């Protein structure tokens, strides 16, 4: 009988540390599936910073290293320049990338560094206790915005993909979502495209995943996915914001 499902060799056969309903695991698998299909598992180096994905090296079957909070783009820049024949990526959450690491990601994109960033946006700090992040939506409650985020106090949520897409060094920028099977399939296409463009050496590539955080949102996994559709996607529209002219 022909198998209809196989476990990617890119993921180690261990349980992850993520909460029930968290979609980090889906993002992990998509990236590893693409690398396996390209035959690049042994030629890839990933960089994970502080956050829920701090233990990603225990789940992904590739070479990985750890970076200080927000500094993954700087570490990845050095790795890619020292190892130009390798695929290099960072895997970062919104608290890490859009707050303490905002300068790092902006300058890496502006320089057109030849690595890929996979940005997990769940509108909140995850590992550190559910605080408000730069991407937290207006009205959304967190441990540091108990009555909901307000524009007067914290400004508007930052749309990172749109910001990155204004920089000439960023040649591929796309926002995808992990809330439905159809969106997951589209997300995999974006991952594969970003990796292919990196291999061509055209510049910086960036894929933003809208992801769920049932624990810190105070929702069931099913309700969290619906909240993504009702609240996140209208503010963070899905789509491609920049792609190389040759495509």
N, C-alpha and C positions, 0 to 999 in steps of 0.2 A: 504494500500500500504506500502510495506516495505521500510524504509528510506535507502538511499544509502550514506548519509553523515550526521554526527552529530557533533556538536561543543563540543570539549573535555571539561570536567568539570575542567580540569587543567588550562584553560585560563579563566580569568574573562571577562565578556561581555562588554568590553570597547575598545575604539579606542586606538591604540598605538601611540607613539610619533615618530615613525620611518619615514624616508623619503619614498616617492613612489619608489618602485622597490627594496628597501632594503630587504635582506633576513633574517634579524634578526627574524622577525615574524615567518618564517618557522622553524627556529631552536628552537624558544620558543615552538611552537606547538609540534614538534617531541618529545622534552624532556617531556612535560606535558602529551602527549598521552601515552608514555611509562610508566610514573608513574601512570597514571590512570589505564592502563591495568594491572599493577602489584598490584593495590589496595594500593598504597603507598603515595597518595597525602597528607594524614594526618600525615605521618611519615617521611616527607622529610624537610630538611632545605637547602635553597639555599643562596649563598653569591654572591652579585654583587658589583663590585668596581666602580670607576669613568670611564665614557665612555658613549657611546650611550645607553648602557643597564643600566644606573644609575637608571632608573625608572622601572626596570624589576619587582620589587615588586608590582607595580600597575597593572601588566598584568598577572602574574603567581599566581594561586590560591593555594599557599603553604606558609609556614613560610619562610620568607627571612630576611636577614640583609644586611647592607651596610658596605663596607670596604674602607679604604683609598686607594688611587691610587696604584695599584700593590700589595696590601697586602691581597687580598682575600685568597690565599693559607695558609697564617699564621692564619687567622681567622678561616678558615675551619678546619685546623689541630686541633685547640683548641676545636671547636664545636664537631668534630667527636670523640675526646678523651673523652670529657665530656658526650657525648650522643652516646655511641657506638651502640645503637640499632636503630639509625636513618640513613636514607640515606642522605648524605651530598654532595653537589656539588658547584663548583664555575663556574661562567659564565663570561668569560673575553675576551676582544678584544686584537688585536695584539699590539696596542700601550701600553696598560696596562700590558699585560703579558710578552711580549718579550722585553720591554724596562725597565721602572721603576720597574717592578715586576719580572724580570728575575731571580734574586737570590732567590726570594720566591718560584717560581715554581720549580726551579732546586733542591733546598734543600727539598721541600716537596716530590718530586718524589724520590730523593735519600733515604729519610727516609722510603719510602714505605707507606706514609700516606693513610689511608683507606677512601679516598674520590675520587670523579670524577671531573675532570676539563673539561669543554666544552669551547674550544678555538675558537673564531670567528676571522678568518684571512681574512681581506679584503684589505690587503696591504697598509693601510693608517690610520692615525689618523682620526677618524670620528667626534666626538662631538666637539673637540677643534679647528677645522679649516682646516683639510686636510693636515697636515704636513707629512713629510716623516717618516715612521715607520721602525723598524728593518726588516720588511718583505717587504717593498716597492721594486718592481722589478727594475733591472737595466734599465735605460732609462725612467722609469716612472716619470712623472712630479707630483709635489706636491707644496704646498705653500712654502716649504723650500728647494725644488729642482726644481726650475722653468725651468731649462734646461734638467731635467731628472737626476735620480740618477746615479752616477758613482762609480765604484769600487775603484778608486783612492782616492776619497773624503770620501766615506762612507762605503767602504767594500762591500762584497757580502751580499745579503739578507739571513737572518737566516732561515734555515729549522728546525722549532722547534720540529716537531714530530720526526725527525731523531735524534735530539739531546737528547730528553727525552728518546728515546728508548735505548740509551746506558747505562742508569742507571738501576741497578738491582732491585731497589724498584718499578720501573714502570713495571707492569705486563701486561698491555694492552694499546697499542698505535695504533690509527688508524686515517688516514686522509680521509675525505669524502668531497663531494661538494654539493652545493644546486642549481646548474645551470639547472638541468633537472629533470623531474619526476622520471626517473630511478635512478638517483643519490640521490634524496631525499629518495626514498625507501631504498636504501643501507645505507644512513645516519641513518635512524631510526633503522636498524638492529645493527649498531655500538653503538648507544645510549643504546639500550636494553642490549647488551652484556656487556657494561661497567658497567651498573647498577647491572647486575647479578653477575659480578665478585666482585664488591664492597660488595655485600651482603654476599659473601663467605669469605670476609676478607682476600683476597689473596694479596692485595697491592694497589698501586696507579694506577688509570685508567685515560686515557686521550683521548679525541676525538677532533680532529681539523676539523672545518668546513671551507671550502673555501666559502667565502660569497661576495656579491656584495656591492658596495657603489656608485651608479650612481651619487649622488650629488657631492661628492668630486672627482670622476673620470671625471666629466664633460661629462657624457654620458646618453643616454636614458636608461631606464630599460632593453629594449631588447638588445641594443648594449653592455650594461654592462655584461649581461649573456654570450654573444658571446666572449667578451674580456676575461672572465674567462676561457673559453674553449681554446682560442687561445694563451693566455699568462700565466695565472696562473697555470693551470693544468700541462703544460709541465715542469715548474720549480718546482712546488709542486705536485709531482705525487701522485695519490690516491692509497690507499691500507693499509694493516695492517703491522705495523712495529714490533709489539711484541704482543704475546698472551700467556696465561699460558700453560705450557707444557701439562697439563691434557686435553686441548682442541685440 
